[in-house]
Amino acid sequence: MAPLRPGGSWLALKAIPLLAPLFGVLRGRRYTHQWLPLLALAYFTEGLVRAVTEHGHSAWLAVAETTLASILFVSAVLFVRATAKVSRRSTATGT
């Protein structure tokens, strides 16, 4: 299903799976950030395939999708690493 078609587009439906982790991310829940990279990898893969196979405007949108998925992946991993240090410190001190 191409993201851009004359007379309408299903591009907005791709954002629906991102609503699942939204509240966990906004509340800073570590568990949500732990499984979020798996979701980002699906978007990364889909964008990469489309960037290689599509032409024109669709290819540029696919490159943008791949870039945003990469940013999401890296930021979620960094959040988990940063909060792991905090949780280890609080466990070691007994609080």
C-alpha positions, 0 to 999 in steps of 0.5 A: 500500500503506497503512502500517497495515492491520487484521491486519498492517502492511508498515510495517517493510519501508520501513526496509530501504533504509536498511540500505544506507547504514548502515555507511557512515554509521556509519564517517563515509564522505563518499561515503555521505553524498553519495548519502544525500540522494537516498534521503532525497528518496524518503522525503520525497516518499512521506511528503508524498504520504501526508500529503496523501492519508491521514487519521487515524493514517496521516497523522500517521505520514506527517508524521513520515516527512517530518520524519525524511527532512528531518532526514536530508537536512539532516544528510547535506548538512551533513556533506558540507559540513563534511568538504569543508572538511577535505579541501580543507585537507588537500589544500592542505597536502599531507597 
